């Protein structure tokens, strides 16, 4: 909680922001009855019968891999294709490395920059063996006689391939087979399907499959098929079959900061001095006792899981708290929550955040697995409860939502996890679904497009100008006028010449993302305007297929008499707050300004803080202390990124109801 001296506590601010929200729904609602069998549903039934797999097991495994989606025949972040996630890591393109190499991931000019380039190139740590879950496409081809291209691209063939794999795994265990066999006895085959190299990771995957079977599920896939898995609440999986897989069981170390029902291990990031005052690759602290943790930052790795582990163990590189594996959702922790990792490119955010790196390639337009979404959501729920972090998009943010610290840093900030991260589904899994109040023009809008059908025409997934796959996205595109052919808005920090931003996948200067909340600036026909980077930005929001939800909360607007106010990328104290011997960190505005008449959604009211950490042993004056000032800051949703304004410069008002219809 905020200090009691704050005139506006977080409890009040967040309470207003979510006023009127209904009770939370479970992550997997009970399926509705389906009038007639869908052709895709029939393909699952046919494959289950052909290969002797209980249909519920086949559907449950497929749901945990892909949620039954086809993803336009393109690979997941771990090289899996189709609804059954048949993996072909050997066929993936070489890892590109992170596309924005120049960012200083520590984000503190008080110390030498620490860019996330790293000494090792892609695949530097490969042993020649495929990674967990790495190569099942070949086996599926051999078992079914289907061409590998067909298995990648044709859903029915892909489903047959997955059923054949499951049946082969069950036979190898000498377990009961046949479509009428007890689904509970397929636990070992389901666990093997994850491709895990650890017993706990395989078990965690299988447990999630059986939870899905027990609860049931029903949804429309990304290519328009309605599929239902009827729930079996009484099913008790026979976990003893896991032992026959012979996977190594590693003891869980004491002090591991992960929930008990996910697979997690400790692979520490080194804290090491190099001489001449340099050290790496994180800073010691005592959070939350020393400083409140406000944020959880979602990243993707832009590299494989094993490459990422090698890098985080390099003391000359940077760090983050957790890495999540795509194939099975397995997690490695590297830095304790009490300490400060170097991951976000903004020292104020780093000092108050925990960073999660998800195995993935946003630049290649790949998709994230359901197994990884689920373990990530469990971890975030655990951390949010442990550190009192609200489950909303003001606090659970992407790396692409972290602001630059100074004007010169804004352009080089990262944009992961990218527009293909499904924020709406993620918040469903967090049991904090995106909600609205159902009142048009309620003063604030929360971006919430239908992920499956919202398919912006991004470019540059492989090379400049190449269209990305037609795939669902969390992003809505922002234009200068309420028309589909109007230019995109301009982010002056990304394009100082004032030209429109673009549809390149990494160019987020003209887009808003699911869960982000903005102040309403106008409505015209099927179009809605929001205040965004100091301008009106329009997005298509038809009543028949809305891409946003109306909501209420607090807005920040300049105090009377102020034509414009500055916007900041960090919430640092005033100069008088610094003790003798500690260099003052400048309170420097960014390129943007907030003008009179504009309103921006409030995410929090924060104290001004600077965590001083400049030496390996804390020997410098003021080291390992949090310097606090009298200044207070208001966190606002100013553009795609969060930013901060001086609380003395703004009024905080309830969002108005009944904003003007005409923009």
matplotlib code that plots the C-alpha trace (Angstrom):
import matplotlib.pyplot as plt

x = [0.0, 1.0, 2.2, -0.7, 0.5, -0.6, -3.8, -4.8, -4.0, -3.8, -6.8, -8.9, -7.5, -7.8, -11.1, -12.6, -11.0, -12.7, -16.0, -19.0, -17.0, -18.8, -17.5, -14.5, -15.2, -13.2, -10.5, -12.3, -16.1, -18.4, -19.1, -22.4, -24.4, -23.6, -26.6, -24.8, -21.3, -18.7, -16.5, -13.4, -15.0, -15.7, -12.0, -11.0, -13.5, -12.4, -8.7, -9.4, -11.3, -8.7, -5.8, -7.6, -7.3, -10.1, -11.6, -11.4, -7.6, -7.0, -9.1, -7.5, -3.9, -4.7, -6.3, -3.3, -1.0, -3.0, -6.5, -7.5, -6.3, -4.4, -2.5, -2.5, -0.1, 2.8, 5.0, 4.8, 7.7, 9.0, 8.5, 5.1, 2.6, -1.2, -3.7, -1.7, 1.6, 3.7, 7.2, 9.9, 12.6, 15.1, 12.9, 12.9, 14.9, 18.1, 17.5, 17.8, 18.7, 16.8, 16.0, 16.8, 20.3, 21.2, 19.0, 20.8, 18.8, 19.8, 18.4, 20.5, 23.0, 24.5, 26.4, 28.0, 25.4, 24.8, 23.3, 21.6, 24.0, 25.8, 29.0, 27.4, 25.7, 22.6, 22.8, 26.1, 25.2, 23.6, 24.8, 23.3, 20.4, 17.0, 15.5, 12.5, 9.6, 11.8, 11.0, 7.7, 6.7, 9.0, 7.5, 4.0, 4.8, 6.2, 3.2, 0.5, 2.2, 1.3, 3.6, 5.3, 4.1, 0.5, 1.0, 2.1, -0.6, -3.7, -5.6, -7.2, -3.8, -2.2, -4.9, -4.3, -0.6, -1.2, -3.5, -1.0, 1.8, -0.4, -1.3, 2.4, 3.3, 0.5, 1.7, 5.3, 4.1, 2.1, -0.9, -4.6, -5.4, -8.6, -11.1, -13.2, -10.2, -10.2, -8.9, -7.4, -5.0, -3.5, -1.6, 1.8, 1.2, -0.1, 2.9, 5.3, 3.5, 4.9, 8.4, 9.8, 13.2, 12.0, 9.4, 8.0, 7.6, 5.9, 3.6, 2.7, 1.7, -0.3, -2.1, -3.2, -4.5, -6.5, -7.8, -9.1, -10.7, -12.4, -13.6, -14.5, -14.1, -15.9, -14.7, -14.6, -11.2, -9.2, -10.5, -14.2, -14.9, -16.8, -15.3, -16.6, -14.9, -17.6, -16.4, -15.7, -15.6, -14.9, -11.9, -8.8, -5.7, -3.6, -0.3, 1.6, 2.0, 4.5, 7.1, 7.4, 8.7, 12.0, 12.4, 14.8, 13.2, 15.0, 14.5, 12.9, 15.4, 14.5, 13.5, 12.3, 9.8, 7.3, 3.9, 4.0, 1.8, 4.2, 7.6, 10.3, 14.1, 16.8, 19.5, 21.1, 22.3, 25.7, 26.5, 30.2, 32.7, 35.1, 37.4, 37.6, 34.2, 32.3, 30.1, 27.2, 24.6, 22.0, 21.8, 21.2, 18.4, 15.8, 12.4, 9.7, 10.9, 13.2, 11.0, 7.5, 7.4, 4.8, 5.2, 5.6, 7.1, 6.3, 9.1, 9.9, 13.4, 14.0, 16.1, 15.7, 15.3, 18.7, 20.4, 18.5, 19.7, 23.3, 23.1, 21.5, 24.3, 26.9, 28.0, 28.8, 25.3, 22.0, 19.4, 15.7, 13.9, 12.4, 12.6, 9.7, 10.0, 7.5, 7.1, 5.9, 5.8, 8.7, 10.2, 13.7, 14.2, 17.5, 17.2, 15.3, 12.4, 14.2, 16.9, 16.9, 17.4, 18.4, 15.8, 13.4, 15.8, 14.4, 16.0, 13.0, 10.9, 13.6, 13.9, 10.2, 9.6, 10.0, 10.9, 9.6, 11.2, 9.0, 10.6, 9.5, 10.2, 7.9, 9.9, 9.1, 5.4, 5.3, 2.6, 2.8, 1.8, -1.1, 1.2, 3.4, 0.5, -0.9, 2.3, 3.1, -0.4, 0.1, 3.4, 2.1, -0.9, 1.5, 3.8, 0.9, -0.4, 3.1, 3.9, 0.4, 0.4, -3.0, -3.8, -4.4, -2.6, -1.3, 0.9, 1.1, 2.9, 4.8, 8.4, 6.8, 4.9, 8.0, 8.9, 12.4, 14.1, 15.3, 14.4, 17.5, 16.4, 12.8, 13.5, 15.6, 13.2, 12.0, 8.7, 8.3, 6.2, 4.7, 1.1, 0.6, 0.6, -3.0, -3.5, -7.2, -6.7, -3.8, -6.0, -8.7, -6.1, -5.0, -8.7, -8.9, -10.8, -11.0, -14.3, -16.5, -19.6, -21.8, -22.5, -21.5, -19.3, -18.4, -15.3, -12.7, -12.3, -10.4, -9.0, -10.5, -10.6, -11.7, -8.2, -9.1, -10.9, -8.8, -6.1, -4.1, -2.0, 1.4, 4.6, 8.2, 7.9, 10.8, 12.2, 11.1, 7.9, 6.9, 3.3, 3.0, 0.6, -3.1, -3.3, -5.2, -3.7, -4.3, -3.5, -5.8, -4.5, -4.8, -5.5, -5.6, -9.2, -12.3, -11.6, -9.9, -7.7, -6.7, -2.9, -1.7, -0.9, 2.6, 4.8, 7.2, 9.9, 9.9, 9.4, 10.6, 9.7, 6.0, 5.3, 2.8, 3.9, 3.8, 2.4, 5.8, 5.4, 8.0, 6.5, 4.1, 3.7, 0.2, -1.4, -3.1, -3.2, -5.8, -6.3, -4.9, -7.3, -7.5, -9.5, -12.3, -11.7, -14.7, -17.0, -18.1, -20.1, -18.2, -15.0, -13.8, -11.1, -8.8, -6.2, -2.8, 0.6, -0.9, -3.3, -6.7, -6.2, -9.1, -9.7, -12.5, -15.0, -18.2, -21.2, -21.6, -18.0, -16.6, -12.9, -13.1, -15.2, -16.6, -15.3, -14.9, -11.9, -9.7, -8.3, -5.5, -5.7, -3.6, -4.5, -6.3, -4.0, -1.5, -1.4, 0.9, 2.7, 5.8, 5.7, 8.4, 9.8, 10.8, 9.5, 12.6, 12.9, 13.7, 17.3, 17.0, 16.1, 19.6, 22.0, 25.5, 27.8, 25.1, 24.8, 21.5, 19.5, 17.9, 14.1, 14.2, 11.0, 10.5, 9.7, 5.9, 3.6, 0.2, -2.0, -4.9, -8.2, -6.6, -7.3, -5.3, -6.3, -4.7, -2.9, -1.4, -0.1, 3.5, 6.1, 9.3, 12.0, 15.6, 17.3, 21.0, 23.0, 26.4, 28.9, 29.3, 29.6, 27.4, 30.4, 29.6, 27.8, 24.1, 24.4, 21.7, 19.2, 16.0, 16.1, 12.6, 11.5, 8.4, 7.4, 4.6, 3.9, 0.8, 1.2, -0.9, -1.5, -0.1, 0.6, 1.5, 3.8, 3.0, 4.5, 4.5, 3.4, 4.1, 1.1, 1.4, 0.8, -2.5, -6.0, -7.3, -11.0, -13.6, -13.9, -16.9, -20.0, -21.6, -18.6, -19.6, -20.6, -18.8, -15.0]
y = [0.0, 3.6, 5.5, 6.7, 10.2, 10.1, 12.1, 9.7, 6.1, 3.3, 1.6, 4.6, 5.1, 1.5, 1.1, 4.0, 2.6, -0.8, 0.5, -1.5, -4.5, -7.8, -10.8, -12.6, -15.6, -18.8, -19.2, -22.1, -21.6, -24.5, -25.3, -24.5, -27.1, -27.3, -27.8, -29.8, -31.3, -29.0, -30.4, -29.8, -31.5, -34.4, -34.5, -34.8, -37.6, -39.4, -39.2, -40.4, -43.4, -44.2, -44.3, -45.6, -42.4, -41.2, -38.1, -36.1, -36.8, -35.7, -32.6, -31.8, -32.1, -30.0, -27.3, -27.0, -26.8, -24.4, -23.9, -25.8, -22.9, -23.3, -20.0, -19.8, -22.8, -20.9, -22.1, -21.4, -19.9, -23.4, -24.5, -26.2, -26.4, -26.7, -27.5, -30.4, -28.4, -30.9, -29.6, -29.1, -27.1, -28.2, -26.3, -23.0, -20.1, -19.2, -17.1, -13.4, -12.1, -9.2, -6.6, -3.6, -4.4, -0.8, -0.4, -0.1, -2.7, -1.3, 2.1, 4.2, 6.8, 7.0, 3.8, 2.6, 1.3, -2.4, -3.1, -6.5, -7.7, -10.5, -12.2, -15.4, -15.6, -17.6, -21.3, -20.8, -23.3, -26.0, -29.5, -31.0, -32.6, -31.1, -29.0, -30.3, -30.9, -30.1, -32.7, -34.6, -33.8, -36.5, -39.1, -38.1, -38.3, -41.8, -43.0, -41.6, -41.7, -38.0, -35.5, -33.2, -30.1, -31.4, -32.1, -28.4, -26.8, -29.0, -29.2, -32.6, -34.1, -32.4, -33.7, -37.2, -36.8, -35.8, -38.7, -41.1, -39.7, -40.1, -43.7, -44.6, -43.1, -45.1, -48.3, -47.7, -47.6, -50.8, -48.9, -49.4, -48.2, -47.8, -44.9, -46.5, -46.9, -44.9, -41.4, -41.3, -44.0, -41.9, -39.6, -41.0, -40.5, -37.0, -36.1, -37.4, -35.3, -32.2, -33.3, -32.3, -33.3, -33.2, -35.2, -32.2, -30.3, -33.2, -33.7, -30.0, -30.1, -33.3, -31.8, -28.8, -31.1, -33.1, -29.9, -28.9, -32.3, -32.0, -28.4, -28.7, -26.0, -24.6, -21.9, -20.9, -21.4, -18.8, -20.3, -20.3, -23.8, -24.3, -27.1, -28.4, -30.6, -31.7, -31.5, -34.6, -33.2, -36.5, -37.6, -38.6, -39.0, -42.0, -40.2, -43.4, -43.9, -40.9, -43.1, -45.3, -42.4, -42.5, -38.7, -37.3, -36.0, -33.0, -31.9, -28.5, -26.1, -24.3, -20.6, -21.0, -18.2, -20.2, -21.6, -25.3, -26.5, -25.5, -26.8, -24.4, -24.6, -22.3, -21.2, -18.2, -15.1, -14.3, -11.3, -10.7, -7.8, -7.2, -4.6, -0.8, -0.5, -2.6, -5.5, -7.5, -8.7, -7.4, -5.3, -6.5, -5.0, -5.9, -5.5, -5.0, -3.9, -1.4, -0.4, -1.4, -3.6, -2.1, -3.9, -7.2, -6.8, -9.4, -9.9, -12.3, -13.7, -13.4, -16.5, -20.1, -21.2, -22.7, -19.7, -17.4, -19.5, -19.2, -15.5, -14.9, -16.9, -14.6, -12.0, -9.5, -9.7, -8.5, -10.2, -10.9, -12.8, -15.7, -17.4, -19.5, -22.3, -22.5, -26.2, -27.1, -23.9, -24.9, -22.0, -21.1, -18.4, -16.4, -13.5, -13.3, -11.0, -8.9, -8.0, -5.7, -7.3, -5.4, -6.0, -3.1, -0.3, 2.0, 2.1, 3.5, 0.6, -2.0, -1.0, -1.5, -4.5, -8.2, -9.3, -12.5, -13.6, -15.8, -18.0, -16.4, -14.4, -11.4, -10.2, -13.4, -13.3, -16.7, -17.6, -18.4, -21.8, -22.3, -24.2, -21.2, -18.8, -20.9, -21.3, -17.6, -16.7, -18.9, -17.3, -13.8, -14.5, -15.9, -12.8, -10.4, -11.9, -12.0, -8.4, -6.8, -5.9, -5.2, -7.4, -4.8, -3.3, -0.4, -2.9, -6.0, -4.5, -5.5, -4.4, -2.4, -0.4, 0.7, 4.4, 5.7, 7.4, 10.4, 11.8, 10.1, 6.7, 6.6, 5.5, 2.5, 1.0, -2.5, -3.5, -7.1, -9.3, -7.8, -7.5, -11.2, -11.6, -12.4, -10.0, -10.7, -14.4, -13.8, -11.8, -14.5, -16.9, -14.4, -14.5, -10.8, -10.6, -7.3, -5.7, -2.8, -1.2, -1.4, 2.4, 4.1, 7.1, 6.4, 8.6, 5.9, 3.0, -0.3, -1.7, -5.2, -6.5, -10.0, -11.6, -14.2, -11.9, -8.8, -9.1, -6.0, -6.2, -5.9, -6.1, -7.0, -10.3, -11.7, -8.9, -5.3, -5.1, -8.7, -9.1, -10.9, -13.9, -13.0, -13.8, -12.6, -9.7, -7.7, -4.4, -1.8, 0.6, 4.4, 6.9, 10.7, 10.8, 8.4, 6.7, 3.5, 5.3, 8.1, 8.3, 6.6, 8.9, 10.1, 9.3, 12.3, 10.4, 7.6, 9.9, 13.4, 14.7, 14.3, 11.6, 8.9, 5.8, 2.5, -1.0, -2.5, -5.1, -3.3, 0.2, 0.5, 4.3, 4.1, 1.3, 0.5, -2.9, -5.0, -4.1, -0.6, 2.1, 5.6, 8.7, 9.2, 12.1, 11.7, 9.3, 9.4, 6.6, 3.4, 5.2, 6.1, 8.7, 8.6, 11.0, 9.5, 11.1, 14.6, 14.1, 12.6, 9.0, 7.2, 3.4, 1.4, 0.4, -0.7, -1.5, -4.9, -6.0, -3.6, -3.4, -1.6, -1.6, 1.5, 2.0, 4.4, 5.6, 8.6, 10.9, 13.4, 16.8, 20.0, 22.3, 25.5, 28.1, 25.5, 25.4, 22.4, 20.3, 18.0, 14.2, 12.1, 8.6, 8.1, 9.4, 10.7, 13.0, 16.7, 17.8, 18.7, 15.2, 13.8, 13.5, 14.9, 12.8, 11.3, 12.6, 14.2, 12.5, 15.0, 15.2, 15.6, 15.8, 13.6, 14.9, 14.9, 17.4, 17.1, 20.1, 21.8, 20.1, 16.6, 13.8, 10.6, 7.5, 7.3, 4.1, 5.0, 7.9, 7.2, 8.6, 10.0, 7.5, 6.7, 3.5, 4.2, 1.2, 2.1, -0.3, -4.0, -3.9, -0.9, 1.2, 4.4, 7.2, 6.5, 3.1, 0.5, 3.1, 4.5, 8.3, 9.7, 13.3, 15.4, 15.2, 12.8, 11.5, 10.3, 7.3, 7.8, 5.8, 8.4, 6.4, 2.8, 3.2, 4.3, 7.7, 10.0, 13.6, 15.7, 15.4, 19.2, 19.8, 18.0, 17.6, 14.1, 13.9, 11.1, 10.3, 12.1, 10.3, 11.3, 12.6, 14.4, 12.2, 14.2, 14.1]
z = [0.0, -0.4, 2.7, 4.8, 4.3, 0.7, 0.2, -2.5, -1.6, -4.2, -2.6, -3.4, -6.9, -8.0, -6.3, -8.4, -11.5, -11.2, -9.8, -11.1, -12.1, -11.7, -9.8, -11.4, -13.7, -13.5, -16.2, -17.9, -18.0, -18.3, -21.9, -23.5, -25.4, -29.1, -31.4, -34.1, -34.3, -35.9, -38.7, -36.6, -33.6, -35.9, -37.0, -33.3, -32.9, -36.0, -35.1, -31.5, -32.9, -35.5, -33.1, -30.0, -27.9, -25.6, -27.3, -24.0, -23.7, -27.3, -26.9, -23.5, -24.8, -27.9, -25.7, -23.5, -26.6, -28.8, -27.4, -30.6, -32.8, -36.1, -36.0, -39.8, -40.0, -38.5, -35.7, -32.0, -30.1, -29.6, -33.2, -32.8, -35.6, -35.7, -33.0, -31.7, -31.7, -33.7, -33.2, -35.8, -34.2, -36.8, -39.4, -37.5, -38.8, -36.9, -33.9, -34.7, -31.3, -29.7, -32.3, -30.2, -29.0, -28.0, -24.9, -21.6, -19.7, -16.3, -17.3, -14.9, -16.3, -12.9, -13.8, -17.1, -19.6, -19.7, -23.1, -23.7, -26.4, -24.6, -25.7, -27.1, -30.4, -31.3, -30.6, -28.9, -26.2, -28.4, -27.7, -30.8, -28.9, -29.5, -26.7, -24.7, -27.0, -29.9, -32.7, -32.9, -36.5, -37.9, -35.6, -36.5, -40.2, -39.7, -37.7, -40.0, -43.4, -43.9, -45.6, -43.1, -45.0, -44.6, -40.9, -40.5, -42.6, -42.6, -39.3, -39.8, -40.6, -37.7, -35.3, -36.7, -36.1, -32.5, -31.8, -33.3, -31.1, -28.0, -28.9, -29.5, -26.1, -24.4, -26.1, -25.0, -21.4, -21.8, -20.6, -21.6, -25.1, -27.1, -27.4, -24.6, -22.3, -19.0, -19.7, -16.2, -17.3, -20.0, -17.6, -18.5, -22.3, -21.7, -19.6, -22.3, -24.9, -23.2, -24.3, -20.9, -19.7, -16.0, -14.2, -12.4, -15.7, -17.4, -14.4, -14.3, -18.0, -17.5, -14.4, -16.5, -19.2, -16.6, -15.0, -18.4, -18.9, -15.5, -16.0, -19.7, -22.3, -25.3, -27.7, -31.3, -32.9, -34.8, -38.1, -37.0, -35.6, -32.4, -30.3, -27.0, -24.4, -21.9, -18.4, -16.2, -12.7, -11.0, -13.0, -10.9, -13.1, -12.4, -11.7, -11.1, -14.9, -14.8, -13.1, -16.2, -18.2, -16.3, -16.2, -13.7, -10.5, -9.2, -5.6, -5.2, -3.5, -0.3, -0.8, -4.4, -5.1, -7.2, -6.5, -5.6, -8.5, -11.3, -12.4, -11.2, -10.6, -9.3, -11.9, -10.3, -12.1, -10.8, -8.6, -9.3, -9.2, -12.1, -10.7, -11.5, -9.8, -12.4, -11.4, -12.7, -13.4, -10.9, -7.6, -4.1, -2.1, 0.5, -1.2, -0.3, 3.1, 1.5, -1.5, -2.7, -5.7, -8.1, -11.4, -13.1, -16.5, -19.3, -21.8, -24.5, -25.0, -28.8, -28.3, -27.3, -23.7, -23.5, -25.1, -22.6, -19.6, -20.8, -21.1, -17.7, -16.1, -17.6, -15.1, -17.8, -19.2, -17.8, -15.7, -14.9, -12.2, -14.2, -17.6, -18.9, -21.4, -24.3, -24.8, -21.3, -19.3, -17.1, -15.1, -14.0, -11.3, -11.4, -9.1, -5.8, -5.5, -2.9, -5.4, -8.4, -11.8, -14.9, -17.5, -18.3, -19.5, -16.8, -13.4, -11.6, -13.0, -12.4, -8.8, -8.4, -10.7, -11.3, -14.8, -16.5, -19.8, -21.9, -24.6, -27.8, -31.0, -31.3, -34.4, -36.3, -35.6, -33.7, -31.2, -27.5, -26.2, -23.8, -21.5, -21.0, -20.7, -17.8, -15.8, -16.3, -15.0, -12.0, -11.3, -11.7, -9.4, -6.8, -7.1, -7.1, -3.9, -2.3, -3.0, -3.0, -6.8, -8.4, -11.3, -13.9, -16.9, -14.9, -12.9, -15.1, -18.1, -21.1, -21.8, -24.6, -21.9, -20.0, -20.7, -21.7, -18.9, -20.9, -24.4, -25.9, -24.6, -25.8, -29.4, -28.4, -25.8, -26.5, -27.9, -26.6, -26.0, -29.2, -30.6, -30.7, -26.9, -25.9, -23.0, -22.7, -22.4, -20.0, -17.7, -17.9, -16.6, -13.9, -12.8, -13.4, -16.7, -18.6, -17.6, -18.6, -17.2, -20.3, -20.3, -23.6, -23.3, -19.7, -19.8, -20.1, -22.5, -21.9, -25.1, -25.6, -29.2, -29.9, -30.2, -32.8, -35.3, -34.7, -37.4, -38.2, -41.3, -39.8, -41.8, -41.2, -39.4, -41.4, -43.6, -44.1, -46.1, -45.8, -44.5, -41.2, -41.0, -40.8, -37.1, -34.0, -32.1, -28.9, -30.7, -32.2, -34.7, -34.0, -36.8, -37.1, -38.1, -37.9, -41.3, -42.3, -44.8, -42.4, -41.6, -38.5, -35.6, -34.9, -32.0, -32.0, -30.2, -32.8, -35.8, -34.9, -38.4, -37.6, -40.3, -39.4, -37.7, -39.6, -39.6, -39.0, -36.2, -34.0, -34.6, -31.7, -31.9, -33.3, -31.4, -28.1, -26.5, -24.8, -21.1, -21.5, -20.4, -22.0, -21.5, -24.1, -26.5, -28.8, -30.8, -34.4, -36.0, -35.5, -34.4, -30.9, -30.1, -27.1, -25.8, -26.8, -26.7, -26.7, -29.6, -30.5, -31.8, -33.5, -33.5, -35.2, -32.5, -34.1, -31.9, -33.7, -32.9, -30.2, -29.7, -26.3, -23.1, -21.4, -17.9, -15.0, -13.1, -12.4, -15.0, -14.8, -16.5, -16.2, -13.4, -14.4, -15.9, -17.2, -21.0, -21.0, -18.4, -18.8, -18.9, -17.4, -17.8, -14.2, -10.8, -9.2, -6.1, -6.2, -5.8, -2.1, -1.2, -2.0, 0.9, 0.7, -1.5, -3.6, -7.1, -7.9, -10.6, -12.9, -13.2, -17.0, -19.1, -22.2, -25.6, -24.9, -23.2, -21.8, -22.9, -21.2, -22.1, -22.4, -20.0, -19.3, -17.3, -13.9, -12.9, -9.5, -7.4, -6.4, -4.1, -5.7, -5.2, -6.3, -5.3, -5.0, -6.0, -7.6, -6.0, -5.5, -1.7, -1.0, 0.1, -1.9, 0.0, 0.1, -1.5, -0.9, 0.3, -1.2, -1.5, -1.2, -1.8, -1.2, -4.9, -5.8, -9.3, -11.0, -13.4, -16.5, -19.7, -22.0, -25.1, -25.7, -22.7, -19.1, -18.1, -15.1, -14.4, -11.3, -9.0, -8.4, -12.1, -12.4, -11.1, -10.5, -11.4, -11.8, -15.4, -16.9, -18.0, -21.3, -23.3, -26.5, -29.3, -32.1, -32.0]

ax = plt.figure().add_subplot(projection="3d")
ax.plot(x, y, z, "-o")
ax.set_aspect("equal")
plt.show()
